[in-house]
Structures are given as structure tokens and as C-alpha cells.
Amino acid sequence: MKAFQIRPPRDAPISWYLTDALEKMKQHGAIYLTPFSHRLAEEIDNPEYQRLRCRVNYHALRFKPHIMKLSNMIVNKLRSEGHFMAIHLRFEMDMLAFAGCFDIFTPQEQNILKQYRKEHFAEKELVYSARRAIGKCPLTPEEVGLILRAMGFDNTTRIYLAAGDLFGGDRFMKPFRSLFPRLENHSTVGPAEKFEAKGLVGSAVDYMVCLLSDIFMPTYDGPSNFANNLMGHRLYYRFRTTVRPDRKALAPIFIDQENGRTNEFEERVRAVMYGTEFGGPHRRIHPESFYTNTWPECFCQTTGQDPAHKCPPENVLEVLGGQLGEASESVRLSNWTSTVQEDE
């Protein structure tokens, strides 16, 4: 069956899907919605539709078996040496160009970023110092390392990096690597045989490893669907620990440090970071996305009066373990499941 392609309007209401989209589906048997990002309104009055979103996103949608199998293999290898943290290091050309954060780069690199922005984004005058002061720039690798050190993580911390090609070369990674030398990615910890995990496959593997990590840290959650969806997914799976830097509150601290005002630097960073939710339940306040925070609509009640509100009989970790297990009958998750349950 060949799906009929239609273009949904941005933030379309439910009524559009129940009229226009449904009519096309009846006519053609199947429809293909593209683009799909942000094509359904964030806030919907009917809570059952919001719960349906979570059933689709966190239960119905699955990666292909080989991706699940590979992700499970990597997680098991990482867990064999204890706890690990996953960091989505969003310091790539597209995001830096989008944010308009150019001044820390060489003139040649700035020209590359400006040209990329001109070709891919709407024209807009952006002042780096102003953007930086309000937390609109992605954290540099060094800033990420300084945050973690201030929070008490030491150089024995094992970190899985989910990242594309970092812009600016290795000079931006050296300070981070000097603080946290135990770095891994899907290439270094993958199977011994030739491993190709480029493009979407690599991103899918990174997503699953980040989902299953003991701690997840996004470094830029602005328009990043990867980080936003992961935070929502981890929240849904028993409020798994997420370290979410408040870039706006941290910006003046880093600016002071760069200008030589380093007094009580780590204390100030800790004060900001310990004021965040760490992946715990909190009310969604605009502009926070529903995909980042599905609480309370998608969370069941253990003693709900309405049967529709009661928790399903299966444990969410068991559900996730079952999905991984289906990727390969030879892969057993009993050790991983017991480890996660003991950790929590």
C-alpha cells in the first residue's frame, strides 16, 4: 500500500486530524504526514489524547531490532564496569549557527558558521554577548566539565558521549578530556567487528544508551528534539535522573570566570544546579514542551477510581526490557534489569 502524503499545519488542533487527515486516510487507506515535528498542538484539553501520545511515543514506537540489540550490547558493556553517565554534547555546526554563537571561534570558522546560518535559517541580527548573557548559546565542552566537577563528579566518572562532529576541532574537547578522561561513544564501546553507526542509526543507538544511562545530561535543550524527547522519556520511565543545566542562570557565572572573577565559582555553580529538578516531577510551564514533560497527564494512579487512570499491570522497566529482549532471543536482560532495580 502506498501512503498518500499530506502536509499538516504547524500546531494543528485535534479537529484537523479528525476531519482533513481522517478523510484522506479513508480515501487512500494510509497517509504519510511530513514534516511531522511540532505538527500537533502542544496543549490539548482532552487528557485522554495526551495519554494517547505517551502510549504511542513510549510503547508503540520502537527502533528496529538490530538497533535495539546493539544498544543493549553497549549498555551491558558500560554497566559491566559500574554506573555511567550519558551526555548529549550539542556543540555542532548546525546548532551553533542557529544560536548565533560565533565569537569564540577563529575568523575562518566564524565565516563557515555565518554562511551555514545564511543558507539554512531566517535572517536575524544576533549579538553574541547578548545571546551568551541570557543563556542562548550551547555550553562548551569545558563548561560542561566545570559544571560536573563543581557538582562533585571526579575523573573516575565514566561518560558516554552522544554527539555528532564537534565544531572547532579537538581544542574544545581537550579541557573536558583532561577533567574526565574516561570517555566513550558508540564507536569505542561497540562490538569488535566493523561497526557502522552513522547518521540516523548512530543517533538511534545514542538515544537508547542515553535513555538507559544512570544519569543523562543535555547540554543544549533549546530546539533539540533529541534532548527534549529523551528528557520526557526518562521522566516517564520512573523519573530517571537527569542533570539539566540552567544556562541562563549559569551564564553570568561563566562570564565572571572568563573575566578573572573566580571567587566562589564552584559554590555558585552548585547553587544553580541544586535548584533544578534532576528529572523529578514538576508542573509544565510554557514554553516547556509536552514532549519534555508529560507530567501529570501520562502518569497513572495506583489507586485510581477510574479504571482508565490505574497503572498498567506491567512494570515500565520490564516493558522496556521486553522490547530489548525481542531484538534477539539470545540476549538476556536479567542481569541488567536487576542492576537497574537495585540502583533505584
Disulfide bonds with the S-S distance in Angstrom:
Cys54-Cys298 1.88
Cys101-Cys137 1.97
Cys300-Cys311 2.19
